[in-house]
Amino acid sequence: SGVSHKRTNNFQKALEKFYQVIQFEEGTIEALDKARAYTEISSIYQTLGNYEKAYKQQMQGLLIFEVKKDSLGIANSHYNIGTIFYYQLQYRKALESYQTAKNLCDLLGIDHTIYSCLAAMGTVHAKLELPEESLDYNRRSLELAERLNYKTGIAYAKGNIANNLITQNNYAGAEVFYQEAIQLKKELGDIYGVIGNKVELAQLYLKWEKALKAKQYLEESLVSAKELNSRGRQSDIYKNLALVHDQ
């Protein structure tokens, strides 16, 4: 039930259901189910921009996964912790967590999580101003996603490669990749992801001195971000709208 509410972006109802899971008494529920509930709660708080709560909840889940020696749960936890560090701008710590997750998944042969790690490491290397390394990771992630026919992965890889193309001043190429990513995410119902790519596309239009197009995408994104009650996304959009009006 919690997962269903989460997928329809009804985050408050999803939190209510997941908290009910972790409140079961010891012995009445599998410990790993509680760990997965902690992970889901962490993911929601991350989406809502409450990174302190996201970190605490994921650490609770990680402790259980470690006690139960659940390798996949441990790998996913390190990946999620890396993402929390990323949004707190702690890029070196994020990279360490992503590398830990990837090392485990390489041993386990879990391709979908390997894809996630490659994509995340591509994004972190871009933030660390290492464009060649970033593009290499992003291309590897796109190739793996296409081989797996993993549409969500393809969408995110295309968005990441668009970011790389901007650093090469290939604005037209970046625009194409962003539009393809946005369309795929719309088809998948990934509203949060659509908002992110629209904000990035608006930033591209600002660089390209197309402020009116940037304004259009940011205003569309703001409506969606308010519907999701995502404080992190709203903050980012307002900053960019200020730049649009300045231009």
C-alpha positions in Angstrom: 0.0 0.0 0.0 2.8 2.4 0.9 4.6 1.7 -2.4 1.4 2.3 -4.3 0.8 5.7 -2.7 4.4 6.6 -3.3 4.2 5.8 -7.0 1.2 8.1 -7.3 3.1 10.8 -5.5 0.8 10.7 -2.4 3.8 10.9 -0.1 2.0 11.7 3.2 -0.3 8.6 2.8 2.8 6.5 1.8 4.6 7.7 5.0 1.7 6.7 7.1 1.7 3.2 5.7 5.4 2.7 6.0 5.5 3.9 9.6 2.8 1.4 10.4 5.1 -1.3 9.1 8.1 -0.3 11.4 5.8 0.0 14.4 5.0 -3.7 14.5 6.3 -5.4 17.6 9.5 -7.5 17.3 8.7 -11.0 16.3 5.5 -10.2 14.5 7.1 -9.1 11.3 10.3 -10.0 9.4 13.2 -7.6 10.3 14.0 -7.2 6.6 10.5 -5.9 5.9 11.1 -3.2 8.5 14.5 -2.4 6.9 12.7 -2.0 3.5 10.2 0.3 5.1 12.9 2.5 6.6 14.5 2.7 3.1 11.2 3.8 1.5 10.6 6.4 4.2 14.2 7.7 3.6 13.5 7.9 -0.1 10.3 10.0 0.5 12.1 12.4 2.9 14.8 12.8 0.3 12.2 13.6 -2.4 10.7 16.2 0.0 14.1 17.8 0.7 14.4 16.7 4.3 17.8 15.2 4.1 18.5 14.9 7.8 15.5 12.7 8.3 16.3 10.8 5.1 19.8 10.0 6.4 18.6 8.9 9.8 15.9 6.6 8.4 18.3 5.0 5.9 20.9 4.3 8.6 18.2 2.5 10.6 17.5 0.3 7.5 21.3 -0.3 6.9 21.8 -1.5 10.5 19.2 -4.2 10.0 20.5 -5.2 6.6 24.0 -5.6 8.1 22.7 -7.7 11.0 20.8 -9.9 8.6 23.8 -10.0 6.1 21.5 -8.9 3.3 24.0 -7.9 0.6 21.5 -6.3 -1.8 20.0 -4.3 1.0 23.4 -3.2 2.1 24.3 -2.1 -1.4 21.0 -0.2 -1.9 21.5 1.5 1.4 24.9 2.7 0.5 23.6 3.9 -2.8 20.8 5.8 -1.1 23.2 7.3 1.4 25.4 8.5 -1.5 22.4 10.3 -2.9 21.6 12.0 0.3 25.2 13.2 0.5 25.0 14.4 -3.1 22.0 16.6 -2.4 23.8 18.0 0.6 26.7 18.9 -1.8 29.1 16.5 -0.1 30.3 15.1 -3.4 33.4 13.2 -2.2 31.4 11.3 0.5 28.7 10.6 -2.1 31.3 9.1 -4.5 32.6 6.9 -1.7 29.1 5.5 -1.0 28.3 5.0 -4.6 31.6 3.1 -5.1 30.9 0.9 -2.1 27.5 0.1 -3.6 28.9 -0.7 -7.0 31.6 -2.9 -5.7 29.0 -5.0 -3.9 26.7 -5.2 -7.0 29.6 -6.2 -9.2 30.1 -9.2 -7.0 26.4 -9.9 -6.9 25.9 -9.3 -10.6 22.9 -7.0 -10.1 22.8 -5.0 -13.4 20.1 -2.5 -12.5 21.9 -1.3 -9.4 25.2 -1.3 -11.3 23.4 1.0 -13.8 22.3 3.3 -10.9 25.8 3.5 -9.5 27.3 4.3 -12.9 24.8 7.1 -13.5 25.3 8.5 -10.0 29.1 8.5 -10.4 28.8 10.2 -13.7 26.8 13.0 -12.0 29.2 13.3 -9.1 32.2 13.5 -11.4 30.5 16.4 -13.2 30.1 18.2 -9.9 33.7 17.6 -9.1 34.5 19.3 -12.5 35.9 16.1 -14.1 34.0 16.2 -17.4 35.7 13.4 -19.2 35.2 10.9 -16.4 31.6 12.1 -16.1 30.8 11.5 -19.7 32.5 8.1 -19.6 30.3 6.9 -16.7 27.2 8.4 -18.3 27.8 6.7 -21.6 28.4 3.4 -19.9 25.2 3.8 -17.9 23.2 4.5 -21.1 24.7 1.4 -22.9 23.8 -0.8 -19.9 20.3 0.6 -19.7 19.7 0.1 -23.4 21.0 -3.5 -23.2 18.6 -4.1 -20.3 15.7 -2.3 -22.1 15.5 -0.3 -18.8 13.4 2.7 -19.9 13.8 4.6 -16.6 17.6 4.2 -16.9 17.6 5.3 -20.5 15.7 8.5 -19.5 18.1 9.4 -16.7 21.2 8.6 -18.7 20.0 10.8 -21.6 19.5 13.7 -19.1 23.0 13.2 -17.6 24.6 13.1 -21.1 22.8 16.3 -21.9 24.5 17.9 -18.9 27.9 16.8 -20.3 27.1 18.2 -23.8 26.4 21.6 -22.2 30.0 21.7 -20.8 31.1 21.1 -24.4 28.9 24.1 -25.5 26.9 21.7 -27.6 23.6 23.3 -26.7 21.6 21.9 -29.7 22.7 18.4 -28.8 21.9 18.9 -25.1 18.4 20.2 -25.9 17.6 17.0 -27.9 18.8 14.7 -25.1 16.8 16.7 -22.5 13.6 16.6 -24.6 14.0 12.8 -25.1 14.5 12.4 -21.3 11.5 14.5 -20.5 9.3 12.6 -22.9 10.4 9.2 -21.5 9.8 10.3 -17.9 6.3 11.6 -18.8 5.5 8.2 -20.2 6.7 6.6 -17.1 4.8 8.9 -14.8 8.0 10.2 -13.2 6.8 13.7 -12.3 9.8 14.4 -10.0 12.2 13.5 -12.7 10.4 15.6 -15.3 10.7 18.6 -13.0 14.4 18.1 -12.7 15.0 17.9 -16.4 12.8 20.9 -17.1 14.8 22.9 -14.7 18.0 21.8 -16.3 16.6 22.6 -19.8 15.6 26.0 -18.5 19.2 26.6 -17.3 20.4 25.6 -20.8 18.0 28.2 -22.3 19.4 30.8 -20.0 22.9 30.0 -21.2 21.6 30.1 -24.7 20.0 33.5 -24.0 16.5 32.2 -24.6 15.0 33.5 -21.4 11.3 33.3 -22.4 11.6 29.6 -23.1 13.4 29.1 -19.8 10.6 31.0 -18.0 8.0 28.7 -19.6 9.6 25.5 -18.4 10.3 26.8 -14.9 6.7 27.9 -14.4 5.5 24.5 -15.5 7.9 22.9 -13.1 6.9 25.1 -10.2 3.2 24.0 -10.5 4.3 20.3 -10.4 6.8 20.9 -7.5 4.0 22.5 -5.4 1.7 19.6 -6.2 4.4 17.2 -4.9 5.2 19.5 -1.9 8.9 19.2 -2.8 10.7 22.0 -1.0 14.0 21.2 -2.6 12.7 21.4 -6.2 10.7 24.6 -5.4 13.8 26.3 -4.0 15.8 25.4 -7.1 13.1 26.7 -9.4 12.7 30.1 -7.5 16.5 30.6 -7.8 16.3 30.0 -11.5 13.2 32.2 -12.0 15.2 35.0 -10.4 17.9 34.6 -13.0 15.3 34.5 -15.8 13.8 37.7 -14.7 17.2 39.3 -14.4 18.0 38.3 -18.0 
